[in-house]
């Protein structure tokens, strides 16, 4: 099949790109990957707290997208929402497997890095972000997913409801509680962050 | 008012791990393999299914071709017999019409007295 110009493809929606890919356009896959893979990887890394595992999950999620391309029903779902949902489920599977392994042989599991320990007493951006990631890992799984999708990935509540397969009210509740918990966790480190001044 | 946490969220949005070249290569290889698989002609093509025409659908309503052909055959036979009136058939009709019906009495309540009588 004739390959469409990269610039032309860049103007198309994700679902149109997926349809082009299914019809043999190789460039469409590259453009789609460029749009979706960074978000998926970032999301998985924040949920799992493990870069290598996040890469595996991101690759698997993208593979599943390629697999469904031929049967994709235009206009019914957005590839972006769909792939976040797949990634969320893959992350849940990984976390469950991790808990099972931990339960079966606790001695073999390396001590998780203490998130508080990652909060280096320096006011530099990198450390603050690392502290945020550490605090996120202390949240319950669903709260973490909702907070990352809402506040970091910038998705809307209806999109998050679709991804997590819950109602919009549940999303609002999860994000609100998650944010409160994050503030509580991070407030203990305010001194370390130099936020002693009054807001 | 933007809190420290909101500020951190905004910064986190543009931070985080970027896909490595190796990961992107693996994803593109998966895409290519899957695309080839999708577009490859099927080696064992399924037989094309013929759409049922009007006659097929009509016959299906009455139980299929075998049932319909049996019914049609019976109908034609009846018509043929009616029009042709073969001699042998007339003879048979005459016999059946004139034959007196034999009265057969059936004892629905047989008498069990014989069974009760003492030897």
Interface residues (C-beta under 8 A of the other chain):
Chain A: X21 X22 X24 X26 X29 X30 X33 X37 X38 X41 X42 X45 X46 X51 X54 X55 X58 X59 X62 X63 X66 X67 X69 X70 X125 X128 X129 X132 X133 X151 X152 X153 X154 X179 X182 X183 X186 X193 X195 X199
Chain B: X1 X3 X4 X5 X6 X8 X9 X11 X12 X13 X15 X16 X17 X18 X19 X20 X23 X24 X26 X27 X28 X30 X31 X32 X34 X35 X38 X39
